[in-house]
Amino acid sequence: MNILFVISTNDAETVYNAMRLANVAVGKGDEVNIFMLGKGVLFEQSGNEQFNVQEQVDQYKGNMYV
């Protein structure tokens, strides 16, 4: 299955959950593409202790466009 995520927020919980879902989909063999738009390009700054965004991004093995 082909899946596209468009992330346009820098809210840590939202970005974390989107990346977590993307990682699960890749792990199940789906082709996943992620587009970071608007405030979404600030994803590296959005993480916190509770929602480790960078850890999820580092685990991601699909295409990401920032």
Number of C-alpha atoms within 10 A of each C-alpha: 9 10 12 13 15 13 21 17 18 21 18 21 17 16 26 24 14 17 23 17 14 26 19 12 17 18 12 10 10 15 16 19 17 19 15 19 15 11 13 20 17 16 21 15 13 21 19 13 7 9 17 16 25 18 13 18 19 9 12 19 14 15 11 14 10 12
